[in-house]
Amino acid sequence: MVPEPVAAALRRASRPVCAYVYDPRVAVDRITAIRAALPAGTRVLYAVKANGDPDLLRAIAAHADGLEVASGGELDLALAAGAKEIAFAGPAKTDDELTAAVDATAMIHVESAHEARRLVHLAAGRPVRAALRVNRVAATPTGSHRMTGTPTPFGIAEDDLHTIPHGLNPTGFHLHAVSNNLDAAAHAAFIDDAVAWSATAAHRLRIPLRYVNAGGGFGIDYTGDARFDLDQLQIKKPPAGVTLAVEPGRYVAADAGWYATEVIDLKHNHGRWFAVLRGGTHHFRLPAAWGYSHPFTVLPVDDWPYPYTRPEVSDVPVDATGELCTPRDVLTRGQHVDRMRVGDVLVFARTGAYGWDISHHDFLRHPHPEVLTVGPVG
């Protein structure tokens, strides 16, 4: 089903329809639910990389405890959105980005001993808020991507923590380890272990532990009925004086967005039906990047202003493909449709995270989608 506010917005969209629709209320409700599931005092920092749309971000910033950014551009977005707190991550921070992060009094997640030396030098005696990002040896929960417990460019190896130079004075650790984990109970165990490890490591390194950031990783199932069950996210309260932070992005934003695109053509080739769309993977890259079929809903459009017969299909499987000159431009393969016509609109739900923001927008230079916001912002 397409929510009525979303359908109404699409009925007002330009033709042929190609749009993202965002409802900030969905994201705000998700933040409220996450906060209720976690120990009191836990900071919920939204990961801007999931979706940096300014209207959506402004609404999220008003309700989250802060924003997590991974570039100077995202830092600018966070400041413009009025973030209460900013955490700055990323494995290749430039001098300008480190300086801007210090200027913004962001909590900087330091990725290496070299970055630590650069940060101390650039701060030139000014106060720096810093935590050490660590690539731990410990196993991580199952997910789509692993950042730690395996060779990656992220974080400081446990064995190298002693190389961090004096003068940085970190107050904790950043331990983001996995993306898109659907097992909330396993994630709770991971967070508890991260806090316990941080206490031991801080004692060994003589760090005054005040901050443990367990990262994000709360998952979304795009093709089935599995869900990250917040009731299973039973996390122990951290030690007195230690602030626990989490950085959900996908889990907050995914259900707050819909990608909608009009059927331009219907064609039958080598035994398969294809709905060719005014859109595609240059707007919504995730299905092609992850190799899955993203479900859609057909939103009927009865208007047909042309003097020729309207193409349509009934009771067949259809591949939803885009407007790019590549056979890899596929959003969905073989989804059964009761009825589909040229001019109808396909609506892809759960596209509010890692949709537009990660896509190759300008390949072939097609016009960008409209961005429509429903409901109040902020």
Helices and strands as residue ranges (DSSP letters): H 4-11, E 18-22, H 24-37, E 43-47, G 48-50, H 54-63, E 66-69, H 72-81, E 86-88, H 95-103, E 107-110, H 113-123, E 129-135, E 145-146, E 156-157, G 158-163, E 172-174, E 178-179, H 184-205, E 211-213, G 230-232, E 243-246, H 250-253, G 254-256, E 257-269, E 272-277, H 286-290, E 297-299, E 312-321, E 330-341, E 345-348, G 356-358, G 363-365, E 370-373
